[in-house]
């Protein structure tokens, strides 16, 4: 009776790199099964992607929102999280959960309220975000706001604050970065998980 071979040896035999003499009955079965498997894999051809699908995907890229030209993650100043009551959500108006978060950097402060869900029957779990951007030097003009998927330049939505720094928007469940353009500087908060 021939000695049992290792799996690596049997694979080398199935690939035709070594001789299959001295194979026992079980090892010969394993080699036959490996050869059949390799033959099936080699003969399995995938269907090509139709050009119509490729063209539609290419066209879709042009419709996706693009990061504003002013946004520069490398030059952004991070707003440090000061407070987040996420573990202890308060009951908000009309039965919605209400979460409050505060971020700060130097003389800038950002207060956020996350109200969820906007529509309890919606599968997307959209949440209303209300924000107030405050500074020791009063804001006198609207401030552009851009919301990105966390740690990417993939723009989800954008808006502007009112002259007193307020803004209101709706976001689906996920993790996001908020960027604000103040003069020539970009302010960027850390992660905000919604809800």
N, C-alpha and C positions, 0 to 999 in steps of 0.2 A: 504494500500500500504506500502511495506517495505521501510525503510530508505535506502538512497544511501550509499554504502560502499566506503571506500578509496581504492585506487589502491593497497596499501600494504595489506589491508584486503582481497581483491579479490585474490591476489596472494597467500596468506596463504590458502584460501579456495581451489584454483586450485591445490595447492600442497598437499591437504588433511590434512592439519594441524589444520584446524578449520572446523566447521559444515557449510553446505550450506543451512541451513534452514533460512527462512525470507529473501530470495533474491528476489528482484524485477525482472521484466522481462529483463530490460537492463543489470543489474548486472549478471543475470544468463547467458545471451548471452556472456558477457565479460569473465566469468569463463569458459564457454564451449570453447571459442576461445583460451584462455590461455592453457587449457588442450590439445587442438588439437596441438597447437604450440609446447608445451613441448614434446608431443608424437612424433611429426615429428623430432624434434632436437635429441631426445634420439635414434630414430631409424635410423638416418642418419650416416652411417659408412663410413669413408674415406677409399679409396683404399690404401693399403700399398705401400711404395716406393720400387720399384723393386731392388733387390740386385745388379743388373748390374749398376744401377744409383749410388748407394752408393759406389760400388767399383771404378767407374770412378771418383767420387768426391774425394775419398781417394787417388787415383793415382795422381790426379791433384795437391794435396797439395805438393807432392814431387817435382813437376816441378816449383813451384812458387819461385821467387828469394828470397834468405834469406839475412837478414841484415848482413853486414860484422862483423866479430868477434871484430874488433876494435871499433865499434860504441857503444857509451854509452851515451844516452840522459841525464842521471843524471849528468854526469861529463862534459858535453859540456859547452863551453863558448859561450854566445850569441853574435852575431854580430848585433849591433844596426843599424836600417835603418837610413841613413843620407839624402837620396834623392830618390824620385820616381816621374817621370814625367807622371805617368799613366793618369791623367786627360787631359794632353795636349800632346797626341801622335804626333810625328813628322812623316812626310812622309819619309819612308826609300827608299832604292833602289828597283827598279822594282815594285813600288806601294805598298809595304808592310808597315804596321804600325810599327814604331820602338819606343820601350819604353826603357828608361834607368833607372837603379836603382843602388844605392851605399849603401854598408853596411860597418861598421867599428867596430873594437874592439882592443884597445891598439894600437900596431904597425901594425895591419893587416887591409887591406882594400880589399873589393870585389866589383868589378864593373860588372854589368850584362847588357846585351842588349837582349831584348825580341823582336823578329821579328815575326809578325803574319800577316796573316796566311802563312805558308810555301806553301801550296797548297790550294787556295781558294775554289776548288771544293771538298776537302776532308771533310767528315762529322765529323771527329774527331777534326778538328780545330787545328791540330798540329802546334806548334810554335818552331822556332829555338832559342836556348838560347846560347849566346856567353858570356863567363866569363873571367875575368882577376883577379887573386888573387895576390896581392902585399903585401910586407912586408918591413919594414925598414931594416931588415936583409934579403938580397937577397935570394930568393929560389934557391937552386942548384939541387934539384931532383924533380921528378914528385910527385904530391900530390894526393892521392886517394880521389875521390869525390863520395858520395852516395846521391841519391835523394829519399826521402820518401814522402808518402802521409802525409799531414800535421798532426802533433801531433800523429803519429803512428810509429810503427817499420816496416811498410809494404814498402819494397823496390820497387821502380818503375824502377830505372836504376842506373848504376854506370859507372864511367869512371875515368880517371886520367888526371891531368893537364900536359901540356908540362913542360919542365924544367924552363921556364920563367913564369909559372903560368896560362897559357891560357887553356881554354877548350871550347868545342862546343858540343851541344847535341840537341835533339828534344824531346819535351814533349807535351802531349795532354793538353787540357784545364783542369784546376783544381788548387788546392792549394797544395804547396809542401814545404818541408824543405830540405835544402842543408846541407850536413855534409862534413867536410874536416878533414883529418887526418894529423896533423902537429906534427911530432915526436911522443911523447906519449900522446899528448892532442888532443881532438876532438873539432873542431870549428863548430858551428852550427848556421846558420843564422835563422832569424825569418821567418815568412810566406812570400811566394812569390806566388801571384795569377797569373796564366797563363790563358789567355793572359794579 
